[in-house]
Amino acid sequence: MDAQSHLMALGWAGPGHPLHPSAYKQKGHRGLAYDPNAIHTSNGLIKPLLASRKDNNLGLGRRAHEPQQGNDWWLKGFEKALGDIGKSESERTSGVSTPVNGTDDDESLEEKAAAEFKAVASYFEVRETEEEERRKRGTAAQKQQAKTTLEEDFNHAAEYLAVRDDVSLDERRRAFFARVSTGRHWQRYPGQDEADGDEPSPPEGKERTPENFTMLQAFEWYVPDDHKHWERLTKALPGLRATGIDNLWIPPACKASSPSGNGYDIYDLYDLGEFDTKGSRGTKWGTKEELLELSRTAKKLGVGIYFDAVLNHKAAADHTEKCRVVKVNPDNRSETISDVFEIEGWLGFDFEARGDKYSSQKYHWYHFSATDYDNASKQTAIYKILGDNKHFATDVDGEKGNYDYLMFADLDYAHPEVQEDVKNWGVWVAKELGLKGFRFDAIKHYSETYLRDFLHSLDQEGAAASDGWFLFWKTSLPGLTDYLSKMDHKFSLFDAPLVENFHRISTGNAADLRQVFDNTLTQAEPYNSVTLVMNHDTQPGQALQLDVADWFVPLAYAFILLRQSGYPCVFYGDLYGLKGGVPDNWRPPTAQGKIPDMALARKLYAYGEQNDYFDNPNVIGWVRRGTWDRPDGLAVVLSNTGDSEKRMFVGEEHKGEKWTDILGWEQREIEIGDDGFGVFPVGSVSVRVYADKNAKGRNLFGKFNDKIYE
């Protein structure tokens, strides 16, 4: 059945549908209700699937939208999907999509909207085929269970459409069911599933529940500069994989300005520790050969690697060059505070040690937009470089008037040679290391347009590392959601507001735990949120230091690891401790070394439906009910006050089981009653994570080796 027939048959729209804002609730109607008389109210247009036309990651809709200026393409796109079925007034008021104000429509947006609705139709084709097969095989009860509710259709279709649209229908179907079953949107890349070992095929009609993803930021700022970090990580990988870490965010692996540089002071993108320059052959982290060995080991174990890409600037130039500049106000870069004059800037990059290997591009003053030091006068300022087509990018963050300039020699992405050289590097390094994706440093300081072009080039060249995500440290939720919209919701951002909430709640007096996700990216855009507790910028001694009280750290990790929403990123310093810049900042592994056990609990038990018990501001809990093939489930209780307990339903299927605290902080066994309830205690300002003491994998806890430096 074609897309049009499916849409019509399933009641997405067409003549005869009732005109009412709640029409989607009526039997057989999955589509939109369009009321011209209410076009300027919140009930004017109902889109059960929230079809945000700037992205393919759709959320469950059931929302009313006022067609603002420019919305006509959405209606036209719907019309394209249905075909031309007329534009009479009666048809307009019965669900047919028609422009509401007669303005010109954006044809490309119409095409995208049409493609979306056709994809919805293909989803229902897959869904109904599955259901029909189940009905033929099943008992009466199973037949009834096979029917999906309207809300499930919306939810599942949204998940289905969020799968990348450049894959086949069968691949889309497999990815869709994997995502729906776990409440997540992160797919494994080729090789990861196989590394988990052979498992029996699921029963007919069932899809295996994929393992939860957990990422590790595999460094902290003060890792020793002994050039052995790649070696240490390679040895630690089996233990990390066993505890549920299946993606590593590695530090900038490119040559820095000195042997101890972390890589954010980047000199050469193409030198991964291969050429003897800037004081050493290897980087702070090790040599290229050791990095390649880490990559090979990771691939064998099914661990993906995200590369920390520093694309905003260059440092430690090989020679100075003269250029004309003006000074700009550091607090308002749009304001010029000097006449035009000449400086001698460190802007010449010859890469003599590397020569033309991998790239013959050399860099000169005209490849940069600004710098911060005049070698002639020995003065520091922000010097904006002048020349043909030289200006700060306009599609950057608006902080400080224009936040294009951050530090060192600022790359000018309006220059075509810069554009091409960096794109070539992206494809090269992705293939060289077999990357899964990138973490992009300082993205608010360079062109959004170029970043989109860079990622598009990865796709065009067949590089696997298109699963990009960003560090965009804004504690303002609108700033994050606006950026996601600009970037088509294709990627993810760190949930900085969540870390702010962790800080606020942990340093307050008996704050309301139920508010932990208020005004966070995880709440607003769960499929685009990377959750964290600390990173290299917020750790002690760093510019964005944001302290989360020690007692609250295990609670914070419970929030990010054991709930459905968000993609959790565990911090290296919490697993292995912080070396600190000064002794006051040295720290052992946090939470008495229990974070790996929480990650393992996520890997083994944090699946399925989530039931929240948020009935007390200071003692909350939730239950994960499990899935058909991961049935154990778990129960979590948190308190930021005194000792307490929480009565929670884990399921009648668990009656008689004895549940114990995975963390070992509670010694009592909790017997599950015949009604499926248990009463779960929690200590003062603490957390407990309970599962059946006989659940598969309980013997694996407490075995993580955090002695990475020994």
C-alpha positions in Angstrom: 0.0 0.0 0.0 1.4 3.4 -0.9 2.0 6.3 1.4 -1.2 8.2 0.4 -3.4 5.2 0.8 -1.9 4.4 4.2 -2.3 7.9 5.4 -5.9 8.1 4.3 -6.8 4.6 5.5 -5.4 5.3 8.9 -7.3 8.5 9.3 -4.4 10.9 9.1 -6.6 13.4 7.3 -9.2 13.9 4.6 -12.8 14.9 4.0 -15.3 14.1 6.6 -13.2 14.3 9.7 -14.7 16.2 12.6 -13.6 19.7 13.2 -12.5 19.9 16.8 -9.2 20.6 18.6 -9.4 17.2 20.3 -10.2 15.3 17.1 -7.1 13.2 17.5 -8.7 11.5 20.5 -11.6 10.2 18.5 -11.6 6.6 17.2 -9.8 6.1 14.0 -8.3 9.6 13.8 -4.6 9.8 14.0 -4.1 13.0 12.1 -4.6 16.7 12.4 -7.6 18.9 13.1 -7.5 22.2 11.4 -9.9 24.9 12.4 -9.6 28.2 10.3 -11.9 29.9 12.8 -9.4 29.2 15.6 -6.3 29.8 13.6 -5.0 32.5 16.0 -5.6 30.5 19.1 -3.6 27.7 20.6 -6.2 25.3 19.3 -5.9 26.2 15.7 -3.8 23.3 14.5 -3.3 20.0 16.2 -0.3 17.9 15.4 -0.3 14.7 17.4 3.2 14.1 16.2 5.2 17.1 17.0 6.6 17.7 13.6 9.3 20.3 14.2 10.3 21.0 10.7 13.9 21.8 11.6 14.7 18.3 12.6 14.0 14.6 12.2 14.0 13.8 15.9 10.2 14.0 16.6 8.7 13.9 20.0 5.3 12.7 21.1 3.0 15.5 20.2 -0.5 15.8 21.3 0.1 19.5 21.2 -1.7 22.5 19.8 0.2 24.8 17.6 -0.7 28.2 16.3 0.4 28.5 12.7 2.8 31.4 13.0 4.2 33.2 9.9 6.0 30.7 7.8 4.0 27.6 8.8 2.2 27.2 5.5 4.9 24.9 4.2 4.0 22.4 6.9 0.4 22.3 5.7 1.5 22.2 2.1 3.8 19.3 2.8 1.0 17.4 4.3 -1.0 18.1 1.2 1.8 16.8 -0.9 1.9 13.5 1.0 -1.9 13.1 0.5 -2.1 14.2 -3.1 -4.3 16.9 -4.5 -7.7 16.1 -3.1 -9.2 19.6 -3.5 -9.3 22.8 -1.7 -12.9 23.5 -1.1 -14.0 25.2 2.2 -15.6 22.0 3.4 -12.4 20.0 2.7 -10.3 22.7 4.4 -12.3 22.4 7.6 -12.2 18.6 7.6 -8.5 18.0 7.9 -7.2 18.8 4.4 -4.0 20.9 4.5 -4.3 24.3 2.8 -2.3 27.5 3.1 -4.1 29.7 5.6 -2.9 33.1 4.4 -2.1 32.8 0.7 1.6 33.6 1.1 4.3 31.9 -0.9 5.5 28.6 0.4 9.1 27.3 0.8 9.2 24.3 -1.6 12.1 22.6 0.1 10.3 22.7 3.5 7.2 21.3 1.8 9.2 18.4 0.5 10.6 17.7 3.9 7.2 17.7 5.5 5.9 15.4 2.7 8.7 13.0 3.2 8.0 13.0 6.9 4.4 12.0 6.4 5.4 9.3 4.0 7.8 7.9 6.5 4.9 7.8 9.0 3.0 5.8 6.5 5.9 3.3 6.1 6.1 3.0 9.9 2.5 2.0 10.1 3.0 -0.5 7.3 5.8 -2.1 9.4 3.8 -1.9 12.6 0.6 -3.4 11.2 2.5 -6.3 9.5 4.1 -7.1 12.9 0.7 -6.9 14.7 -1.0 -9.1 12.1 1.7 -11.8 12.4 1.2 -11.7 16.2 -2.5 -12.0 15.9 -2.2 -15.1 13.7 0.1 -16.8 16.1 -1.2 -15.7 19.5 -3.8 -16.7 22.0 -6.8 -14.5 22.6 -4.9 -12.6 25.3 -1.9 -12.2 23.1 -4.1 -11.0 20.3 -5.5 -8.3 22.5 -2.1 -7.3 23.7 -0.9 -7.0 20.1 -3.2 -4.1 19.5 -1.4 -0.8 20.0 -3.0 2.1 21.7 -3.2 5.5 19.9 -0.6 6.9 22.3 1.7 4.0 21.6 1.3 4.7 17.9 2.3 8.4 18.4 5.2 7.4 20.6 6.5 4.7 18.4 6.1 6.7 15.2 8.0 9.5 16.7 10.8 7.1 17.6 10.7 5.5 14.2 11.0 8.9 12.5 13.9 9.8 14.7 16.0 7.1 13.0 18.3 8.5 10.4 16.4 8.8 7.1 19.3 7.6 4.9 19.0 3.9 5.8 16.9 1.2 4.3 13.4 0.4 5.6 14.7 -2.9 7.2 17.5 -1.0 9.0 15.1 1.7 10.1 12.8 -0.9 11.5 15.5 -2.7 13.4 16.9 0.6 14.8 13.4 1.7 15.7 12.5 -1.3 17.8 15.9 -1.2 19.5 15.3 2.4 20.5 11.7 1.9 21.7 12.6 -1.0 23.8 15.1 0.9 25.9 13.7 4.4 25.8 17.0 5.6 24.2 18.0 6.9 20.9 21.7 5.9 20.7 22.4 3.2 18.2 25.4 0.9 18.2 27.8 1.3 15.3 28.9 -1.7 13.3 30.8 -4.2 15.4 29.5 -3.2 18.8 26.6 -5.6 19.1 28.8 -8.5 17.9 31.3 -7.8 20.7 28.7 -8.5 23.3 28.9 -12.2 22.5 26.6 -14.7 20.9 23.0 -14.8 22.3 20.1 -17.0 21.4 17.7 -15.6 18.9 14.6 -14.0 20.4 11.2 -15.7 20.2 9.2 -14.9 17.1 7.6 -11.4 17.4 10.2 -10.2 20.0 13.1 -7.9 19.5 16.1 -8.3 21.8 16.6 -5.4 24.2 20.0 -3.8 23.4 22.4 -3.0 26.2 22.3 0.5 27.6 24.9 2.9 26.5 27.3 4.7 28.9 30.1 7.0 27.9 33.3 7.8 29.8 35.1 11.1 29.5 38.4 9.3 29.5 40.6 12.0 31.0 40.7 14.8 33.6 42.7 18.0 33.3 45.5 16.9 35.5 46.3 13.5 34.2 50.1 13.1 34.6 52.1 14.3 31.6 54.1 11.1 31.4 52.9 10.3 27.9 51.4 7.0 29.0 47.7 7.8 29.0 46.9 5.8 25.9 48.7 2.8 27.3 46.8 3.1 30.6 43.5 3.4 28.8 44.2 0.4 26.6 44.9 -1.8 29.7 41.8 -0.5 31.4 39.5 -1.1 28.5 38.4 -4.7 29.3 37.5 -3.6 32.9 35.6 -0.5 31.6 33.7 -2.6 29.1 32.8 -5.1 31.7 31.2 -2.5 33.9 29.1 -1.0 31.1 31.3 1.7 29.5 31.0 1.2 25.8 32.0 4.7 24.4 35.1 6.7 25.2 35.5 10.4 24.8 39.2 10.7 24.4 41.2 14.0 24.9 42.5 16.1 22.0 45.0 13.8 20.5 46.7 16.4 18.3 50.1 18.0 18.8 49.9 20.8 21.4 52.2 23.7 22.0 54.3 21.7 24.5 54.8 18.1 25.6 52.5 18.8 28.6 49.8 20.5 26.7 46.3 18.9 26.9 45.7 19.6 23.3 43.3 22.6 23.6 46.5 24.6 22.8 46.5 22.9 19.5 49.4 23.2 17.0 48.8 20.6 14.3 45.6 18.7 13.6 47.5 16.1 11.5 50.1 15.2 14.1 48.7 12.6 16.5 52.0 12.0 18.2 54.0 11.0 15.1 56.4 13.9 14.4 59.2 15.2 16.6 58.2 18.9 17.1 57.2 21.2 19.9 59.5 19.5 22.3 58.5 15.8 21.8 57.4 13.2 19.3 54.4 12.1 21.3 51.6 14.2 22.8 51.0 14.5 26.5 48.8 11.3 26.1 51.3 9.2 24.1 52.4 8.4 20.6 50.3 7.8 17.5 51.2 4.1 17.6 49.8 3.8 21.1 46.7 5.7 20.1 46.2 3.3 17.2 46.5 0.3 19.6 43.9 1.9 21.8 41.6 2.2 18.8 42.2 -1.4 17.7 41.5 -2.7 21.2 38.4 -0.6 21.5 37.1 -2.0 18.3 37.7 -5.6 19.4 35.8 -4.9 22.6 32.9 -3.1 20.9 33.8 0.3 22.4 33.2 3.4 20.3 35.6 6.4 20.4 34.7 10.0 20.3 37.5 12.4 19.3 37.8 15.8 21.0 38.1 18.0 18.0 39.7 21.5 18.6 38.8 23.4 15.4 38.5 26.9 16.7 42.1 28.1 16.7 45.8 27.2 16.4 48.7 27.9 18.9 52.5 27.8 19.0 53.1 29.2 15.4 56.5 28.5 13.8 57.2 32.1 12.9 55.7 35.6 13.1 54.0 37.5 10.2 53.0 41.1 9.9 49.4 42.1 9.3 47.1 45.1 9.7 44.7 45.0 12.7 42.4 47.0 15.0 42.0 46.4 18.7 38.5 45.4 19.8 36.9 45.8 23.2 37.3 42.5 25.1 33.8 42.9 26.6 32.2 43.9 23.3 34.1 42.5 20.3 31.8 44.5 18.0 33.4 47.7 19.3 36.7 48.9 17.7 38.9 50.7 20.2 41.9 51.7 18.1 42.9 53.0 14.7 44.3 50.6 12.1 47.9 49.7 12.7 50.4 46.8 12.0 51.4 44.1 14.4 53.9 41.2 14.2 51.7 38.2 15.2 52.6 34.5 15.7 50.5 33.5 12.6 52.9 31.4 10.4 52.5 27.6 10.5 55.0 25.6 8.3 54.7 22.1 10.0 58.4 21.4 9.0 58.6 18.1 10.9 55.5 16.7 9.2 56.2 18.4 5.8 53.4 17.7 3.3 52.4 14.3 4.8 48.6 14.0 5.1 48.2 17.7 4.1 50.3 20.3 2.2 48.4 23.2 3.6 50.4 25.8 5.4 48.9 28.6 7.5 49.5 32.4 7.2 48.0 35.6 8.7 45.2 35.6 6.2 43.9 32.3 7.4 43.0 33.8 10.8 40.5 36.4 11.9 42.2 37.5 15.2 45.1 36.9 17.5 46.0 38.0 21.1 49.7 39.0 21.0 51.9 41.5 19.2 55.5 40.3 19.2 56.8 43.7 18.2 55.3 45.7 21.1 55.1 42.7 23.5 51.5 43.6 24.2 48.5 41.5 24.7 45.0 42.4 23.4 42.4 41.2 21.0 43.7 42.1 17.6 41.1 41.8 14.8 42.9 41.1 11.5 42.0 43.2 8.5 42.0 42.3 4.8 39.7 41.2 2.0 36.6 39.4 3.2 38.0 39.5 6.8 35.5 39.8 9.5 34.2 37.9 12.6 31.7 35.2 11.8 28.1 36.3 12.4 26.7 32.8 13.2 28.4 32.5 16.5 27.3 33.0 20.1 26.3 36.6 20.9 28.0 36.8 24.2 30.5 39.7 24.4 28.9 41.3 21.3 30.4 38.6 19.1 32.1 35.5 20.6 34.0 34.4 17.5 37.4 35.1 19.2 38.3 32.9 22.1 42.1 32.4 22.3 45.4 32.1 20.4 45.2 32.5 16.6 41.5 32.3 15.6 40.8 30.4 12.5 38.9 32.2 9.8 36.3 29.8 8.3 35.3 32.2 5.6 38.6 31.3 4.0 38.2 28.4 1.5 41.6 26.9 2.2 40.8 26.7 5.9 37.4 25.1 5.1 38.9 22.4 2.9 41.9 21.6 5.0 39.8 21.0 8.2 37.2 19.0 6.3 40.0 16.8 4.9 41.3 16.3 8.4 37.9 15.3 9.7 37.6 12.5 7.1 41.2 11.4 7.5 41.2 11.2 11.3 37.8 9.4 11.3 39.1 6.7 9.0 42.5 6.6 10.6 41.1 5.8 14.0 37.8 4.3 13.2 35.9 6.9 15.1 32.3 6.7 16.2 32.0 10.5 16.5 33.4 13.8 17.6 33.1 16.0 20.6 33.5 19.5 19.3 35.4 22.0 21.5 34.4 25.7 21.7 31.5 25.4 19.2 30.0 28.7 20.2 33.1 30.4 18.9 33.1 29.4 15.3 30.6 29.3 12.4 27.6 27.1 12.8 27.3 27.0 9.0 30.8 25.6 8.7 30.2 23.0 11.4 27.2 21.7 9.4 29.3 21.6 6.3 32.1 19.7 8.2 29.7 17.0 9.3 28.1 16.8 5.9 31.5 16.2 4.4 32.0 13.2 6.8 28.8 11.7 5.5 29.7 12.4 1.9 33.1 10.8 2.2 31.8 7.7 4.0 33.5 8.4 7.3 31.8 6.6 10.1 32.2 9.4 12.6 28.9 11.3 12.0 27.5 10.7 15.5 28.7 14.2 16.6 27.9 15.8 19.9 29.0 19.1 21.4 30.2 20.8 24.5 28.1 23.9 24.6 28.3 25.2 28.2 25.2 27.4 28.6 23.2 27.1 31.8 20.3 28.9 30.0 17.9 26.3 28.6 16.7 28.5 25.8 20.3 28.9 24.6 20.7 25.2 24.3 17.3 24.5 22.7 17.9 27.4 20.2 21.2 25.9 19.2 19.6 22.5 18.7 17.1 24.0 16.4 19.7 25.8 14.4 21.6 22.5 14.1 18.5 20.6 13.1 18.4 18.5 16.3 20.8 16.1 14.7 23.3 16.1 17.5 23.4 16.5 21.3 24.6 18.9 23.9 25.8 18.6 27.5 23.0 19.3 30.0 24.7 22.2 31.8 21.5 23.3 33.5 21.3 19.8 35.1 24.8 20.2 36.6 23.7 23.6 37.9 20.7 21.9 39.6 23.0 19.3 41.1 25.2 22.1 42.5 22.2 24.1 43.8 20.4 21.1 45.4 23.6 19.7 46.9 24.7 22.9 48.5 21.2 24.0 49.7 19.3 23.0 52.8 17.0 20.1 52.2 16.2 21.3 48.7 13.3 19.7 46.7 14.8 16.6 44.9 11.8 16.5 42.7 13.0 19.7 41.0 16.3 18.2 39.8 15.2 18.0 36.2 13.4 21.4 36.1 14.5 23.6 33.3 17.0 21.1 32.0 17.8 19.9 28.6 17.0 16.3 29.7 13.5 17.4 30.5 13.1 19.5 27.3 15.0 17.5 24.8 15.8 14.0 26.3 17.0 12.6 23.0 19.6 15.4 22.6 20.9 15.5 26.1 24.2 14.2 27.3 24.0 14.1 31.1 27.0 14.5 33.4 28.0 15.3 37.0 31.5 16.8 36.3 33.9 17.3 33.5 37.4 18.7 32.8 36.1 22.3 32.8 34.0 22.1 36.0 36.4 20.0 38.1 38.3 21.8 41.0 40.9 24.3 39.8 39.3 25.0 36.4 37.6 28.0 34.9 34.1 26.7 35.1 34.5 25.0 38.5 31.1 24.0 39.7 31.1 22.0 42.9 28.7 19.2 43.5 28.8 18.3 47.2 30.6 15.0 47.9 27.5 13.5 49.6 25.4 14.3 46.6 27.6 12.8 43.9 26.2 9.2 44.2 22.7 10.6 44.1 23.6 12.6 41.0 25.0 9.5 39.3 21.8 7.6 40.2 19.9 10.3 38.3 21.9 10.1 35.2 22.7 6.4 35.1 19.5 4.7 36.3 16.8 6.6 34.6 15.5 6.5 31.0 16.3 10.0 29.7 19.6 11.3 28.5 22.9 9.8 27.4 25.1 9.5 30.6 28.7 10.5 30.6 30.8 9.3 33.5 33.8 11.4 34.4 37.3 9.8 34.6 38.1 11.7 37.8 35.1 10.1 39.5 36.2 6.6 38.6 40.0 7.0 39.1 40.3 10.1 41.2 41.7 13.6 40.5 45.4 14.4 40.5 44.7 18.0 40.9 46.8 21.0 40.1 47.7 21.5 43.7 47.4 19.0 46.6 44.1 20.6 47.8 42.5 19.4 44.6 43.7 15.8 44.7 40.8 13.4 45.3 40.3 9.6 45.5 37.6 8.0 43.4 34.2 9.5 44.5 31.3 7.8 46.3 33.7 5.3 48.0 34.4 3.9 44.6 30.7 2.9 43.9 30.2 4.8 40.6 31.4 1.7 38.5 28.7 -0.4 40.4 26.1 2.1 39.3 27.3 1.9 35.7 27.1 -1.9 36.0 23.6 -1.7 37.4 22.6 0.4 34.4 24.2 -2.2 32.1 22.4 -5.1 33.8 19.1 -3.9 35.2 18.0 -0.4 34.2 15.5 -1.3 31.5 11.9 -1.0 30.7 9.1 1.1 32.1 10.0 3.7 34.7 7.6 4.4 37.6 8.4 7.4 39.7 7.6 7.9 43.4 8.1 11.7 43.7 5.6 12.1 46.6 8.0 13.6 49.1 10.4 16.6 48.3 13.3 15.0 50.3 12.8 11.3 49.8 12.1 10.1 46.2 12.4 6.9 44.3 11.7 5.1 41.1 11.4 1.6 39.7 12.6 0.2 36.4 10.3 -2.7 35.5 12.6 -4.6 33.1 11.8 -6.0 29.7 10.9 -9.5 28.4 14.6 -10.5 28.0 16.0 -8.3 30.8 13.3 -8.9 33.4 15.2 -8.2 36.7 14.5 -4.5 37.0 15.7 -2.4 39.9 14.5 0.1 42.6 16.2 3.3 43.6 15.6 5.4 46.7 17.3 8.8 47.4 17.2 11.0 50.5 18.7 14.5 51.2 17.4 14.4 54.7 17.4 11.7 57.4 16.9 7.9 57.3 13.6 7.0 55.5 11.9 4.4 53.3 9.7 4.2 50.3 7.0 1.6 49.5 7.2 0.9 45.7 5.7 -1.6 43.3 8.2 -3.7 41.4 5.8 -6.3 40.0 3.9 -9.3 41.2 6.2 -11.4 39.1 8.9 -10.7 41.8 6.9 -11.8 44.8 8.9 -13.7 47.3 12.2 -12.4 46.0 14.8 -10.9 48.4 16.1 -7.6 47.1 19.4 -6.1 48.4 21.3 -2.9 47.9 23.8 -3.2 45.0 26.0 -0.6 46.6 26.3 -2.5 49.9 25.4 0.5 52.0 22.2 -1.2 53.2 22.5 -4.7 54.8 18.8 -5.6 55.2 17.1 -7.8 52.7 13.8 -6.5 51.3 11.2 -9.3 50.6 8.7 -8.5 47.8 5.2 -9.1 48.9 2.5 -11.1 47.0 1.1 -7.8 45.8 4.4 -7.0 44.1 5.3 -4.2 46.6 8.5 -3.8 48.7 9.4 -1.3 51.4 12.9 0.0 50.5 14.9 1.9 53.2 17.5 4.6 52.5 20.1 6.1 54.8 20.5 9.8 55.6 21.6 12.0 52.7 22.3 8.9 50.6 21.0 6.6 47.9 20.2 2.9 47.7 20.0 0.8 44.5 18.1 -2.5 45.0 17.8 -5.6 42.8 17.0 -9.3 43.4 20.0 -10.8 45.3 19.8 -13.8 42.9 19.5 -11.7 39.7 21.9 -12.6 36.9 25.2 -10.7 37.3 25.0 -9.9 41.0 28.4 -11.6 41.5 30.0 -9.0 39.2 29.7 -6.0 41.5 32.6 -4.7 43.5 35.2 -5.9 41.1 36.2 -2.7 39.3 39.9 -1.9 39.4 40.4 1.8 40.0 44.2 1.6 40.4 44.9 2.9 36.9 48.2 4.5 37.9 49.7 1.4 39.5 
